[in-house]
Every structure is written in structure tokens, then in C-alpha cells.
Amino acid sequence: MFELPQPPEYIRSLKPYVPGKPIEETQREYGLKRVVKLASNENPFGPSPRAVAAARKSLKESHRYPDSAAYSLRKALSTHLSTAHRTVAPNELLLGNGSNELIDLLIRTYSVSGDAIATSQAAFVAYRVCAQAHGVRVLEAPLTEDMRFDLGAILDSVRRDSRVKLVFIANPNNPTGTHNTSLEIREFLESLAKIRRGSVICVLDYAYWEYVSSHRGKEAIPDPLVLQLEFPNVVVLRTFSKVYGLAGFRMGYAIGSAALLSYCERIRMPFNLATPSMAAAEAALADKAHVRRAVSENKRAMIFWQKELSRLSIPYWPSQGNFLLVNTRVGMGMSGPEVFEKSLKLGVIFRPVANYGLDDALRISMGTMLENRIAVRALERLKG
Ligand SMILES: Cc1ncc(COP(=O)(O)O)c(C=O)c1O
């Protein structure tokens, strides 16, 4: 007789990450031919054909282990990221199996069970999942009234709890789409530098940076690589999953101090990046026209959705990403999960965000114009 072992309490109570509902599953369950998925903030135009060709070409080397040092991609990223204001050396990069792996690596490298991370309520959920998986506590400051991170409240929690080792700020955040301005982030980093001799790491998650349209004025989102010149405790996260349309290849990267990231390198699995993924990412970097098109189509979709949501009197929060968070309670008299379930029957997959404590909201990713029109029609029908 064996008694099944029990994992620690923090694993037993962990609520796993719930991904967007897959298209095939929805087709099967509802007997539908056409299903539109606007649920995972993917690039609806897909990857660059050059990325696909590069991945395909790399397949004949599949019997070889990948280049664990990612020499070629590192070099390409270093060139891509370096500007007149800032050089990013190859050893200031850490590459991961999606930026999700980097979140996990940073937490595991810089905290032990019983330590804490500080972030906001309704912050991207991977911070919580990765922390809890290692017995690391999560301090979530409440959102401001306008659904943004309250950086002052986050600072207070860092001051109060001497075991906070990392702060996670998504800018813009997912699922809210809202952001913190240059002034706010700068003030925050200045104050954070004064706590425990600047030893708390600030992770700025810029998964949606390429989509950001607010670069000037009071509402601007700061360039994180420029901030790093002054604040070496800042680690920036970027990904190939969004604007580059390579979510399926799982490629993300962190930019930060070489010394700081070198410790994460020590615990990284030797072959965490697949050869086709690295080849696709490098080719995608070179296809700037593909990225430009994705950004301009996203802008077009965003304008369309904002106009249609206003016409349907469904309020939404301003977004700097490739998605919008809408208020279904006020706009449709229903909870987010209710609208999600009803939309499935009409062949449209949105993203419920009740797991973020946002029961009355729904997240909508920007699709192609055809997908957007189909999805608007579904909401219109549900509104009656
Ligand atoms: C804010 C944010 N960070 C990180 C990620 C993770 O991206 P990936 O692991 O695909 O690079 C996402 C994905 O949705 C995100 O929204």
C-alpha cells in the first residue's frame, strides 16, 4: 500500500494559469465550423513568412542540440536593441522559453520560500503563479480607481515587508491595458532605489511595447532601456509572442545588468530554446515591414472597436496593447463569464478575467477586420 505524497500547501492552493479557449475545442463542443478567437492577444496576421522559412530551414538540424548560448540570436538582439542612447551588449540579455520562463527564472534566482514579490491586483497572472509555485508570497496592491497600478501603494508594501525581493510592473498591464506614465515610473524607481540600498529588483514587463502609441507628453510610457542607464536594478521583459506573431515558438528575452542576469543563467535549463524558435525569432527581427504592418493594423482595429463599443454603449478602459478590457456589467448587464459563455455559442472566443478579480469585465484581443466585425455582431446580438 502506498499513500500518495502531498505537495506543500502553497502548491495545493495554487490556481493554475488558464489559457484562452482553443479554437478546435470550441468547434468540437459547439459543433461550429467557423470560430473567431480574440482571446490570447496574439497577432491575428500570423508570423512573418521569413520567420517561418527560417524555422523550416533549421529543421534539418533537428538531430543536433540547440546552441545553448544562442550566440546568433543574442547578437541580432543586441544590434536590434542598441541605439545612440544605449548599447545593449549580448551578455545583458537572458533568453527564455517565452517571457513566462524569465518571470520564473527571476523569481527562483532572487527569492527563497517565505520571501515576497510586490505587484498590483489584476497584474499579469504569471507573476502570482510563478511566485506561489516556489512558496514566495505575493503582495498585491489595489488598483487605482482608473484601473492602473498604484505605484505608491506598491512602494508602501515594499517598505513594510523587508522580504520583498522583486517588484513586477507590466506596462501596459494585461488584462487591463492601462499603463503608468514616465513621471510615475521615474518617481517610483527613485523611491525604490532608496529602500534597502536599491537591492529590490524592479521587473518592467514590456510585452506590448511595440504596440504602444503613447510616446510623448504627460501620458507617455517611458523607454525602459533609457531608465536602465540610471537604475541598474531594472530588468526589462520583452517577447516574440505578440507583435512578432511567434507565440507558438515560445521566445522571450530579458534585458538587464550582466551581473544580475548571470545568476539566472546558472539555473536556466541548458537547452531551453528550440533551434527552430531561435531561427524564427532572428528572422522575425529582420522583417521590420511585418512588424510595421501589425502595428498599423492594430491601430486600425483599435479605432474600429472603440467606435463600435461606444455605439453599443459598452464602456472600455484605454489600452496601449493589442486588446481592450470592456465593462460588460455596465454595458450589457451581464458578468464577463456570462458574455464569454454566450459568445462561444455564436462562435466567438473572448477572454473572461474573473480569475483577476474582474468579474464584470471581458478582454477582447484585436483581430483582423473580418474577425472584429463578426465579434461586434455577436456582442450586438447578445445585447439584444
Ligand atoms: C504582460 C505579459 N507579460 C508576459 C506575457 C507572456 O508572454 P510569453 O511567455 O508568451 O512571452 C504576456 C502574455 O500574455 C503578457 O501579457
The ligand as an SDF file (V2000), in Angstrom:
LIG
                    3D

 16 16  0  0  0  0  0  0  0  0999 V2000
    2.1480   41.2930  -19.6420 C   0  0  0  0  0  0  0  0  0  0  0  0
    2.5980   39.9940  -20.2230 C   0  0  0  0  0  0  0  0  0  0  0  0
    3.8160   39.5420  -19.9400 N   0  0  0  0  0  0  0  0  0  0  0  0
    4.2610   38.3650  -20.4070 C   0  0  0  0  0  0  0  0  0  0  0  0
    3.4670   37.5810  -21.2170 C   0  0  0  0  0  0  0  0  0  0  0  0
    3.9820   36.2160  -21.5880 C   0  0  0  0  0  0  0  0  0  0  0  0
    4.3540   36.1030  -22.8680 O   0  0  0  0  0  0  0  0  0  0  0  0
    5.2330   34.8920  -23.3860 P   0  0  0  0  0  0  0  0  0  0  0  0
    5.5360   33.9380  -22.2930 O   0  0  0  0  0  0  0  0  0  0  0  0
    4.4160   34.2840  -24.4750 O   0  0  0  0  0  0  0  0  0  0  0  0
    6.4890   35.5660  -23.8870 O   0  0  0  0  0  0  0  0  0  0  0  0
    2.1890   38.0050  -21.5650 C   0  0  0  0  0  0  0  0  0  0  0  0
    1.3240   37.1420  -22.3910 C   0  0  0  0  0  0  0  0  0  0  0  0
    0.1580   37.2670  -22.5000 O   0  0  0  0  0  0  0  0  0  0  0  0
    1.7470   39.2430  -21.0480 C   0  0  0  0  0  0  0  0  0  0  0  0
    0.5140   39.6780  -21.3120 O   0  0  0  0  0  0  0  0  0  0  0  0
  1  2  1  0
  2  3  1  0
  2 15  2  0
  3  4  2  0
  4  5  1  0
  5  6  1  0
  5 12  2  0
  6  7  1  0
  7  8  1  0
  8  9  2  0
  8 10  1  0
  8 11  1  0
 12 13  1  0
 12 15  1  0
 13 14  2  0
 15 16  1  0
M  END
$$$$
